[in-house]
């Protein structure tokens, strides 16, 4: 198990500056560029939804807001989008590709 906390709805996350997004041979990849990430033998491959999420991990939106955008863009139920989003962000955090930045401004934790 990881020490990374499960992504809560009220939390914001941001992309790591230790990986870059590249399109190579039609595939969208997150490529480690330094630190322990650069030693990985495996790159993180993104599908369309993963790329959509990656572009929104700026540390300014709560996961629920991103899930609403996913639901609208990909025509899925909001609760499905939120569950999948939480799982994906947790995987990114475990890989060192994203990190929590806390609750969004003005939100309350309960």
C-alpha distances in whole Angstrom, upper triangle without the diagonal:
4,7,9,10,11,15,17,21,23,20,22,20,22,22,21,24,23,23,26,27,29,31,32,34,33,29,28,25,23,24,22,25,24,22,19,19,22,21,19,21,20,21,20,22,23,25,28,25,23,26,27,24,23,27,26,23,26,25,27,27,24,22,25,27,26,25,29,30,28,29,33,32,31,33,30,29,28,25,24,24,22,19,19,19,16,14,16,15,12,12,14,12,9,13,14,17,17,17,17,21,21,24,27,30,32,29,28,25,25
4,5,8,10,13,16,19,20,18,19,17,18,18,17,21,19,20,23,24,27,29,30,33,32,28,26,23,21,22,20,23,21,19,16,16,20,19,18,20,19,20,18,21,22,24,26,24,21,24,25,22,21,24,24,20,23,21,24,24,22,20,23,25,24,24,27,28,26,28,31,31,30,32,29,29,27,25,24,23,21,19,18,18,15,13,14,13,10,10,12,9,7,10,11,14,14,13,14,18,18,21,24,27,29,26,26,23,24
4,6,9,12,15,18,19,16,17,16,17,18,17,20,20,21,24,25,28,31,32,35,34,30,28,25,22,23,21,23,22,19,17,17,21,21,20,22,22,22,20,23,24,26,28,26,23,25,26,22,22,25,24,20,22,20,23,23,21,20,23,25,24,24,27,28,27,29,32,32,31,33,30,30,27,25,25,24,21,20,20,19,16,15,16,14,11,12,13,10,8,12,12,15,14,12,12,15,16,19,22,25,27,24,24,21,22
4,6,9,12,15,16,13,14,12,14,15,14,18,18,18,21,23,26,28,30,32,31,28,25,23,20,21,19,22,21,19,17,16,20,20,19,22,21,20,18,21,21,23,25,22,19,22,22,19,18,21,20,17,18,17,20,19,17,16,19,21,20,20,24,25,24,26,29,28,28,30,27,27,24,22,22,21,18,17,17,15,12,12,13,11,8,10,10,7,6,10,10,12,11,9,9,12,13,16,19,22,24,21,21,18,20
4,6,8,12,13,11,12,12,14,16,16,20,20,21,24,24,28,30,32,34,33,29,27,25,22,24,22,25,24,22,20,20,24,24,22,25,24,23,21,23,22,24,25,22,20,22,22,19,19,22,20,17,18,16,19,18,15,14,17,19,19,19,22,23,22,24,27,27,27,28,26,25,22,20,20,19,16,15,16,14,11,12,13,11,8,11,12,9,10,13,13,14,12,10,9,12,11,13,16,20,21,18,18,15,16
4,6,10,11,10,12,12,15,16,17,21,21,21,24,24,27,29,31,33,32,28,25,24,22,24,23,26,25,24,22,21,25,25,23,26,23,23,20,22,21,22,23,20,18,21,20,17,17,20,18,16,18,16,18,16,14,12,14,17,16,16,19,21,19,21,24,25,24,25,22,21,19,16,17,16,13,11,13,11,8,8,11,9,6,10,11,9,10,14,14,15,13,11,10,13,12,13,16,20,21,18,18,15,15
4,7,8,7,8,9,12,14,16,19,20,20,22,22,25,27,30,32,30,27,24,23,20,23,22,25,25,24,23,21,25,26,24,26,24,22,19,21,19,20,21,18,16,18,18,14,15,17,15,13,15,13,15,13,10,8,11,13,13,12,16,17,16,18,21,22,21,23,20,19,16,15,15,14,10,10,11,9,6,8,10,7,6,10,11,9,11,14,14,14,11,10,8,11,10,11,13,17,18,15,15,13,15
4,5,5,9,10,14,16,19,22,23,23,25,25,28,30,33,35,33,29,26,26,24,26,26,28,28,27,26,25,28,30,28,30,27,26,23,24,22,23,23,19,18,20,19,16,17,19,16,14,16,14,14,12,9,7,9,12,12,12,15,17,17,18,21,22,22,23,20,18,15,13,15,14,10,10,13,10,8,11,12,10,10,14,14,13,15,18,18,17,14,12,10,12,10,9,11,15,16,12,12,10,11
4,6,8,11,14,17,20,23,25,24,26,25,28,30,33,35,32,29,26,26,24,27,27,29,30,29,29,27,30,32,30,32,29,27,24,24,22,22,22,18,18,20,18,14,17,18,15,14,15,13,13,10,6,5,5,9,10,9,11,14,14,15,18,19,19,20,18,16,12,11,13,12,8,10,12,10,8,12,13,11,12,16,16,15,18,20,20,19,16,14,12,13,11,9,10,13,14,11,11,10,11
4,7,10,14,17,20,23,25,25,26,26,29,31,34,37,34,31,28,28,26,28,28,30,30,29,29,28,31,33,31,33,31,29,26,27,24,25,24,21,20,21,19,16,18,19,15,14,15,12,11,9,5,7,7,9,11,12,13,15,17,18,20,21,22,23,21,19,15,15,17,15,12,14,16,13,11,15,16,13,14,18,17,16,19,21,20,20,16,14,11,11,8,5,7,10,10,7,8,7,9
4,7,10,14,16,19,21,21,23,23,27,29,32,34,32,29,26,25,23,25,24,26,26,26,25,24,27,29,28,30,28,26,23,24,22,23,23,20,18,20,18,14,15,17,13,11,12,9,10,8,5,6,9,10,11,12,15,16,17,18,21,21,22,24,22,21,17,16,18,16,12,14,15,12,10,14,14,11,12,15,15,13,16,18,17,16,12,10,7,7,5,4,6,10,12,9,10,9,12
4,7,11,13,16,18,19,20,20,24,26,29,32,30,27,23,23,20,22,22,23,24,24,24,22,25,27,26,29,26,24,21,22,20,22,21,18,16,17,16,12,13,13,10,8,8,5,6,6,5,6,10,10,10,12,14,15,16,18,20,20,21,23,22,21,18,18,19,16,13,15,16,12,11,14,14,10,12,15,13,12,16,17,15,14,10,9,6,5,5,6,6,10,12,11,13,12,16
4,7,10,13,15,15,16,17,20,23,26,29,27,24,20,19,16,19,18,20,20,20,20,18,21,24,22,25,23,20,18,19,17,19,19,16,14,15,14,11,10,11,9,6,7,5,8,8,8,8,12,12,11,13,16,16,16,19,20,20,21,23,22,22,19,19,19,16,14,15,15,11,11,13,12,8,10,12,10,9,13,14,12,10,7,5,4,5,7,9,10,13,16,14,16,16,19
4,7,9,12,12,13,14,18,20,23,26,25,22,18,17,14,16,16,17,17,18,18,16,19,22,21,23,21,19,16,18,16,19,18,16,14,14,13,10,9,10,8,5,5,4,8,9,11,11,15,14,12,15,18,17,17,20,22,21,22,25,24,24,21,22,22,18,17,18,17,14,13,15,13,10,12,13,10,10,13,13,11,9,5,6,7,7,10,12,12,15,18,17,19,19,22
4,6,9,8,9,10,14,17,20,23,22,19,15,14,11,12,12,13,14,15,16,13,16,18,17,20,18,15,13,15,14,16,17,15,12,12,13,10,7,9,9,6,6,8,11,12,14,13,17,17,14,17,19,18,18,21,22,21,22,25,24,25,23,23,22,19,18,19,17,14,15,15,13,10,12,12,9,9,12,11,9,6,4,7,9,10,14,16,16,18,22,21,23,23,26
4,5,6,9,11,14,18,20,23,23,20,16,14,10,11,10,10,11,11,12,10,12,15,15,18,17,14,13,15,15,18,19,18,15,14,16,13,10,12,12,9,10,11,14,16,17,17,20,20,18,20,23,22,21,25,26,24,25,28,27,28,26,26,25,22,21,22,20,17,17,17,15,12,13,13,9,9,12,10,7,5,5,7,10,11,15,18,18,21,24,23,25,25,28
4,6,7,10,14,17,19,23,23,20,17,14,11,11,9,9,9,11,13,11,12,15,16,19,18,15,15,17,17,20,21,20,17,16,17,16,12,13,14,12,11,13,16,18,20,20,23,23,20,23,26,24,23,27,28,26,27,31,30,31,29,30,29,25,25,25,23,20,21,21,18,16,17,16,13,13,15,13,10,8,9,10,13,14,18,20,20,22,26,26,28,28,31
4,7,10,13,17,18,22,22,19,16,13,10,8,6,5,6,7,9,7,8,12,12,15,15,13,13,16,16,20,21,21,18,17,19,17,14,15,17,14,14,16,19,21,22,22,25,25,22,25,28,26,25,29,30,28,28,32,31,33,31,31,29,27,26,26,24,21,21,21,18,16,17,16,12,12,14,11,8,7,9,12,15,16,20,23,23,25,29,29,30,30,32
4,7,10,13,15,18,18,16,13,10,6,5,4,5,8,10,11,8,8,12,11,14,12,10,10,12,13,17,18,18,15,13,16,15,11,13,15,13,14,16,19,20,22,21,24,24,21,23,26,24,23,26,28,25,26,29,29,30,29,29,27,25,24,24,22,19,20,19,16,15,16,14,11,12,14,11,9,7,9,12,16,17,21,24,24,26,30,29,31,30,33
4,6,10,12,16,16,13,10,8,5,5,7,7,10,13,14,11,11,14,14,15,14,11,10,12,12,15,16,17,14,12,15,14,11,11,14,13,14,17,19,20,22,22,25,24,21,23,25,23,22,26,27,24,24,28,28,30,29,29,28,24,25,25,22,20,21,21,17,16,18,17,13,15,17,14,12,10,12,15,18,19,23,25,25,27,31,30,32,32,35
4,7,10,13,12,10,7,6,5,6,9,10,14,17,17,14,14,17,15,16,14,10,9,10,9,12,13,14,11,9,12,12,9,10,13,13,14,17,19,20,22,21,24,23,19,21,23,21,19,23,24,21,21,25,25,28,26,27,26,22,23,24,21,18,20,20,16,16,18,16,13,16,18,15,14,11,13,16,19,21,24,25,25,27,31,30,33,32,35
4,6,10,10,8,6,5,6,7,11,12,15,18,19,15,15,17,16,16,14,10,10,10,10,12,13,15,13,11,14,15,12,12,16,16,18,21,23,23,25,24,27,26,22,24,26,23,21,25,25,22,22,26,27,29,29,30,28,24,26,26,23,21,23,22,19,19,21,19,16,19,20,17,17,14,16,20,23,24,28,29,29,31,34,34,36,36,39
4,7,6,5,4,6,9,10,14,15,19,22,22,19,18,20,18,18,15,12,12,10,10,11,12,15,13,11,14,16,13,14,17,18,20,23,25,25,27,25,28,26,23,24,26,23,21,24,25,21,21,25,26,29,28,30,27,24,26,27,23,22,24,23,20,20,23,20,18,21,23,20,20,17,19,23,26,27,30,31,31,33,36,36,38,38,40
4,5,5,7,7,10,11,14,16,19,22,22,19,17,19,18,16,14,11,12,10,11,13,14,17,16,14,17,19,17,17,21,22,23,27,28,29,30,28,31,30,26,27,29,26,24,27,28,24,24,27,28,31,31,32,30,27,29,29,25,24,27,25,22,23,25,22,20,23,24,21,22,19,21,25,28,30,33,35,34,37,40,39,41,41,43
4,6,9,10,14,14,18,19,23,26,25,22,21,22,20,18,16,14,14,12,13,14,15,18,17,16,19,21,19,20,23,24,26,30,31,31,33,30,33,32,28,29,31,28,25,28,28,25,24,27,28,32,32,33,30,28,30,30,26,26,28,27,23,25,27,24,23,26,26,23,25,22,25,28,31,33,36,37,37,40,42,41,44,43,46
4,7,9,13,15,18,20,24,27,26,23,22,24,21,20,17,14,14,11,11,11,12,15,15,13,16,18,17,17,21,22,24,28,29,29,30,28,30,29,25,26,27,24,22,25,25,21,20,24,25,28,29,30,27,25,27,27,24,23,26,25,21,23,25,23,21,25,26,23,24,21,23,27,30,32,34,35,34,37,40,39,42,41,43
4,6,10,12,15,18,21,24,23,20,19,21,18,17,14,11,10,7,8,8,10,13,12,10,14,16,14,16,19,20,22,25,27,26,27,25,27,27,23,23,25,23,20,23,24,20,19,23,23,26,27,28,25,22,24,24,21,20,23,21,18,20,22,19,18,21,22,19,21,18,20,24,27,29,31,32,32,35,38,37,39,38,40
4,7,10,13,16,19,21,21,17,17,19,17,16,13,10,9,6,5,7,8,11,9,7,11,13,11,12,15,16,18,21,23,23,24,22,24,24,20,21,23,20,18,21,22,19,18,22,22,25,25,26,23,20,22,22,19,18,20,19,15,17,19,17,15,18,19,17,18,15,17,20,23,25,28,29,28,31,34,33,35,35,37
4,6,10,12,15,18,17,14,14,16,13,13,10,6,6,5,6,9,11,13,10,9,13,13,11,13,16,16,18,21,23,23,24,22,25,24,21,22,24,22,20,23,24,21,20,24,24,27,26,27,24,22,23,23,19,18,20,18,15,16,18,15,13,16,17,14,15,12,15,18,21,23,26,28,28,31,34,33,35,34,36
4,7,9,12,14,14,11,11,13,11,12,10,6,5,6,7,11,13,14,10,9,13,13,9,12,15,14,16,18,21,21,22,20,24,23,20,21,24,22,20,23,25,22,22,25,25,27,26,26,24,21,22,22,19,17,18,17,14,14,16,13,10,13,14,11,11,8,11,15,18,20,23,25,25,28,32,30,33,32,34
4,6,10,12,12,9,8,11,9,10,9,6,7,9,11,15,17,18,14,13,17,16,13,15,18,16,18,20,23,24,25,24,27,27,23,25,28,25,24,27,28,26,25,29,29,31,30,30,28,25,25,25,22,21,22,20,17,17,18,15,13,15,15,12,12,10,13,17,20,22,25,28,28,31,34,33,35,34,37
4,6,8,9,5,5,8,7,10,9,7,9,12,14,17,20,20,16,16,19,18,14,16,19,17,18,20,23,24,25,24,28,27,24,26,29,27,26,29,31,28,28,31,31,33,31,31,29,27,26,26,23,22,22,21,18,17,18,15,12,14,14,10,10,8,12,15,19,21,24,27,27,30,33,33,34,33,36
4,7,9,7,5,9,10,12,12,11,12,15,17,21,22,23,19,18,21,20,17,18,20,18,19,21,24,25,27,26,30,29,26,28,31,29,28,32,33,30,31,34,34,36,34,34,32,30,29,29,27,25,25,24,21,20,21,18,15,16,17,13,12,11,14,17,20,22,25,28,28,31,34,34,36,35,38
4,7,6,5,8,10,13,14,13,15,18,20,23,25,26,22,21,24,22,19,20,22,20,20,21,25,26,28,27,31,31,28,30,33,31,30,34,35,33,33,37,36,38,36,36,34,31,31,31,28,26,26,25,22,21,21,19,16,16,16,13,11,12,14,16,20,21,25,28,29,31,34,34,36,34,37
4,5,6,7,10,13,15,14,16,19,21,25,27,27,23,23,25,24,20,22,24,21,21,22,25,27,28,27,31,31,29,31,34,32,31,35,37,35,35,38,37,38,36,36,34,32,31,30,28,26,25,24,22,20,20,18,16,15,15,12,10,12,14,15,19,20,24,27,28,31,34,33,35,33,36
4,5,5,7,11,12,13,14,18,20,24,27,26,22,23,25,23,20,23,24,21,22,23,26,27,28,27,31,31,29,30,33,32,31,34,36,34,34,37,36,37,35,34,33,31,30,29,27,25,24,23,21,19,18,16,15,14,13,10,9,11,14,15,19,21,24,27,29,32,35,34,35,33,35
4,5,6,9,10,9,11,14,17,20,23,23,19,19,22,20,17,20,21,18,20,21,24,25,26,25,28,29,26,27,31,29,28,31,33,31,30,34,33,34,32,32,30,28,27,26,24,22,22,20,18,17,16,14,12,12,11,8,7,8,12,14,18,20,23,26,27,30,34,32,34,32,34
4,6,8,10,10,12,15,18,21,24,24,21,20,23,22,19,21,23,21,22,23,27,28,29,28,31,31,28,30,33,31,30,33,35,33,32,36,35,36,35,35,33,30,30,29,27,25,25,23,21,20,20,17,15,16,15,11,11,11,15,17,21,23,26,29,30,33,36,35,37,36,38
4,6,9,10,13,16,19,23,26,26,22,23,26,24,21,24,26,23,25,26,30,30,31,29,33,34,31,32,35,34,32,35,37,35,34,37,36,38,37,36,34,32,31,30,28,26,26,24,22,21,21,18,16,17,15,12,12,13,17,19,23,25,28,31,33,36,39,38,39,37,39
4,5,7,10,13,16,20,23,23,20,20,23,22,19,22,24,22,24,25,28,29,29,27,31,32,28,29,33,31,29,32,34,32,31,34,33,35,34,33,31,29,28,27,25,24,23,21,19,19,18,15,14,15,13,10,11,12,16,18,22,24,27,30,32,35,38,36,38,36,38
4,7,10,13,16,19,23,23,20,21,24,23,21,24,26,24,26,28,31,31,32,29,33,33,30,31,34,32,30,33,35,33,31,35,33,35,35,34,31,30,30,28,25,25,25,22,20,21,20,17,16,18,16,12,14,15,18,21,25,28,31,33,34,38,41,39,40,39,40
4,7,9,13,16,19,20,17,17,21,20,18,21,23,22,24,26,29,29,29,27,30,30,27,27,31,29,26,29,31,29,28,31,30,32,31,31,28,26,26,25,22,22,22,19,17,18,18,14,13,16,14,11,13,13,17,20,23,26,29,31,32,35,38,37,38,36,38
4,6,10,13,16,17,14,14,18,17,15,17,20,19,21,23,26,26,26,24,27,28,24,25,28,26,24,27,29,26,25,28,27,30,29,29,26,24,25,24,20,20,20,18,15,16,17,13,12,15,14,10,12,11,15,18,21,24,27,29,30,33,36,35,36,35,37
4,7,10,13,13,10,11,14,13,11,15,17,16,18,20,23,23,23,21,24,24,20,21,24,22,20,23,25,23,21,25,24,26,25,25,22,20,21,20,17,16,17,15,12,13,14,10,9,12,12,9,11,9,12,16,19,22,24,26,27,30,33,31,33,32,34
4,7,10,11,9,9,13,13,11,14,17,16,19,22,24,23,24,21,24,24,20,20,23,21,18,21,23,20,19,22,22,24,24,24,21,19,20,20,16,16,17,15,12,14,15,12,11,15,15,12,14,12,15,18,21,24,26,28,28,31,34,32,34,33,35
4,7,8,5,6,9,10,9,11,14,14,17,19,21,20,21,18,21,20,17,17,20,17,15,18,19,16,15,19,18,21,21,21,18,16,17,17,14,13,15,14,10,12,15,12,11,15,16,14,15,12,14,18,20,22,25,26,26,29,31,30,32,31,33
4,6,5,6,9,10,10,12,14,16,19,21,23,21,21,19,20,20,16,16,18,16,13,16,17,14,12,16,16,19,19,20,17,14,17,17,13,13,16,15,11,14,16,14,14,17,18,17,19,16,17,20,22,24,26,27,27,30,32,31,33,32,33
4,6,5,6,9,10,11,13,15,18,20,21,19,20,18,19,18,14,14,16,13,11,13,14,11,9,13,14,17,17,19,16,13,16,17,13,13,16,16,13,15,18,16,15,19,21,19,21,17,18,21,22,24,26,26,25,29,31,29,32,31,33
4,5,5,6,9,10,11,13,16,18,19,17,17,14,15,15,11,11,13,11,8,10,12,9,8,11,11,14,14,15,13,10,12,13,10,9,13,13,10,12,15,14,14,17,19,18,19,16,16,19,20,22,23,23,22,26,28,26,28,28,29
4,5,5,6,9,10,11,14,16,18,16,16,14,16,16,12,12,15,13,10,13,15,13,12,15,14,17,16,17,14,11,13,13,10,9,12,11,8,9,12,11,10,14,15,14,16,12,13,16,17,20,21,22,22,25,27,25,28,27,29
4,5,5,6,9,10,13,16,17,16,17,15,17,16,12,14,16,13,11,15,15,12,12,16,16,19,18,19,17,14,16,17,13,12,15,15,11,12,15,14,12,15,17,16,17,13,13,17,18,20,22,23,22,25,27,26,29,28,31
4,6,5,7,9,12,15,15,13,15,13,14,13,9,11,12,9,8,11,12,9,10,14,14,16,15,17,16,12,14,15,13,11,14,15,12,12,16,15,14,17,19,18,18,15,14,17,18,19,21,21,20,23,25,24,26,26,29
4,5,5,6,10,12,13,11,12,10,12,11,7,9,11,9,8,12,13,11,12,15,14,16,14,16,14,11,11,13,11,8,11,12,9,9,12,12,11,13,16,16,16,12,11,14,14,16,18,18,17,20,22,21,23,23,25
4,5,5,8,11,13,12,14,12,15,14,10,12,15,13,12,15,17,14,15,18,18,20,18,19,18,14,15,16,13,10,13,13,10,9,13,12,9,12,15,14,13,10,9,12,14,15,17,18,18,21,23,22,25,25,27
4,6,7,11,12,11,14,13,15,14,10,13,15,12,12,16,16,14,15,18,19,21,19,21,19,16,16,18,16,13,15,17,13,12,16,16,13,15,18,17,16,13,12,14,15,16,18,19,17,20,23,22,25,25,28
4,6,8,8,8,10,10,12,10,7,10,12,10,10,14,14,13,15,18,18,19,17,18,18,14,14,16,15,11,13,15,13,11,15,16,13,15,18,18,17,13,11,13,13,14,15,15,14,16,19,18,21,22,25
4,6,8,8,9,9,12,11,9,12,14,13,13,16,17,16,18,20,20,21,18,19,19,15,14,16,15,11,12,14,12,9,12,13,11,11,15,15,13,10,8,9,10,10,13,13,12,15,18,17,20,20,23
4,5,7,10,11,14,12,11,14,16,14,15,19,19,18,20,23,23,23,21,22,22,18,17,19,18,15,15,18,15,12,15,17,14,14,18,17,15,12,10,10,10,10,12,13,11,14,17,17,20,20,24
4,6,8,10,13,12,11,14,16,16,17,20,21,20,22,24,24,24,21,21,22,19,17,19,19,15,15,17,16,12,15,17,14,13,17,17,15,13,10,9,8,6,8,9,8,11,14,14,16,17,20
4,7,10,12,10,10,14,15,14,16,19,19,19,21,23,23,23,20,21,22,19,17,20,19,16,16,19,18,15,17,20,17,17,20,21,19,17,13,12,11,9,10,9,7,8,12,12,15,16,20
4,6,8,6,7,10,11,11,13,15,16,16,19,20,20,19,16,17,18,15,13,16,16,13,13,17,16,13,16,18,16,16,20,21,19,17,14,13,11,10,10,9,6,9,12,11,14,15,18
4,5,5,7,9,10,11,13,15,16,17,19,20,18,18,14,15,16,13,11,14,15,11,11,15,14,12,14,17,16,15,19,20,19,17,14,13,10,10,9,7,6,9,11,9,12,12,15
4,5,5,6,9,10,10,12,14,15,16,17,16,15,11,12,13,10,7,10,11,7,8,11,11,9,12,14,14,14,17,18,18,16,13,13,11,12,11,10,10,13,15,12,14,14,16
4,5,5,6,9,10,10,12,14,15,16,14,12,9,9,11,9,7,10,11,9,9,13,14,12,15,17,17,17,20,22,22,20,17,16,14,15,14,11,11,14,14,12,14,14,15
4,5,5,6,9,10,11,12,14,15,14,13,10,12,13,11,9,13,14,11,12,16,15,14,17,19,18,19,22,23,23,20,17,17,15,15,15,12,11,13,14,12,15,16,18
4,5,5,6,9,10,10,12,14,13,13,10,12,12,9,8,12,11,8,10,13,12,11,14,16,15,16,20,20,20,17,15,16,14,15,15,14,12,15,17,15,18,18,20
4,5,5,6,9,10,10,11,10,9,6,8,9,5,5,9,9,7,9,12,11,11,14,16,16,17,20,21,21,19,17,17,16,17,17,16,15,18,19,17,19,19,20
4,5,5,6,9,10,10,9,9,6,9,10,7,8,11,12,10,13,16,15,15,18,20,20,21,24,25,25,22,20,21,19,20,19,17,16,18,19,17,19,20,21
4,5,5,6,8,10,10,11,9,12,12,9,10,13,13,11,14,16,15,15,19,20,19,21,24,24,24,21,19,20,19,20,20,18,17,19,20,19,21,22,24
4,5,5,6,8,8,9,8,10,10,6,8,11,10,9,12,14,13,13,17,18,17,19,22,22,23,20,18,20,19,21,21,20,19,22,23,21,23,23,25
4,6,6,5,5,6,5,8,8,6,8,11,11,10,14,15,15,16,19,20,20,22,24,25,26,23,22,23,22,23,23,22,20,23,24,22,24,24,25
4,6,5,7,8,8,12,12,9,12,15,14,14,17,19,18,19,22,23,23,25,27,28,28,25,24,25,24,25,25,23,21,24,24,23,25,26,27
4,6,8,11,11,14,13,10,13,16,14,14,17,19,17,18,21,22,21,24,26,26,27,24,22,24,24,25,26,24,22,25,26,25,27,28,29
4,6,9,10,13,11,9,12,14,12,13,16,17,16,18,21,21,21,23,25,25,26,23,23,25,25,26,27,26,24,27,28,27,29,29,30
4,7,9,12,10,9,13,15,14,14,18,19,18,20,23,23,23,26,28,28,29,27,25,27,27,28,28,27,25,28,29,27,29,29,30
4,6,8,7,6,10,11,11,12,15,16,16,18,20,21,22,24,26,26,28,25,24,26,25,27,27,25,24,27,28,26,27,27,27
4,6,5,6,9,10,11,12,14,16,17,18,20,21,22,24,26,27,29,26,25,26,25,26,26,24,23,26,26,24,25,24,25
4,5,5,6,9,10,10,12,14,15,16,18,20,21,22,24,26,26,24,22,23,22,23,22,20,19,22,22,20,21,21,21
4,5,5,6,9,10,11,12,14,15,17,19,20,21,23,25,26,24,22,22,21,23,22,20,20,23,23,20,21,20,20
4,5,5,6,8,10,11,12,14,16,17,18,20,21,23,24,23,21,22,21,24,23,22,22,25,26,23,24,22,22
4,6,5,6,9,10,10,12,14,15,16,18,20,21,22,20,19,20,19,21,21,20,19,23,24,21,22,21,22
4,6,5,6,9,10,10,12,14,15,16,18,20,21,19,17,17,16,18,18,16,17,20,21,18,19,18,18
4,5,5,6,9,10,11,13,14,16,17,19,20,19,17,18,17,20,19,18,19,23,23,20,21,19,19
4,6,5,6,9,10,11,12,14,15,17,18,17,16,17,17,20,20,20,20,24,25,22,23,22,22
4,5,5,6,8,10,10,12,14,15,16,15,13,14,14,16,17,16,17,20,22,19,21,20,21
4,6,5,6,9,10,10,12,14,15,14,12,13,12,15,15,15,16,20,21,18,19,17,18
4,6,5,6,9,10,11,13,14,14,13,14,14,17,18,18,19,23,25,22,23,20,21
4,5,5,6,9,10,11,12,11,10,12,13,16,18,18,19,23,25,23,24,22,23
4,5,5,6,9,10,10,9,7,9,9,13,14,15,16,20,22,20,21,19,21
4,5,5,6,9,10,10,9,9,10,14,14,16,18,21,24,21,22,19,21
4,5,5,6,9,9,9,11,12,16,18,19,21,25,27,24,25,23,25
4,5,5,6,5,5,8,11,14,16,18,19,23,25,23,25,23,25
4,5,5,6,5,5,8,12,14,16,18,21,24,22,23,21,23
4,5,8,8,9,11,15,17,19,21,25,27,25,26,23,25
4,5,8,10,13,16,19,21,23,26,29,27,28,26,28
4,6,7,11,14,16,19,21,24,27,26,27,25,27
4,7,11,13,16,19,20,23,26,25,26,25,27
4,7,10,13,15,16,19,22,21,22,21,24
4,6,9,12,14,17,20,18,20,18,21
4,6,9,11,14,16,15,16,15,17
4,7,8,11,14,13,15,14,17
4,7,9,11,10,11,10,14
4,6,8,6,8,8,11
4,6,6,9,10,14
4,6,9,11,15
4,7,10,13
4,7,10
4,6
4
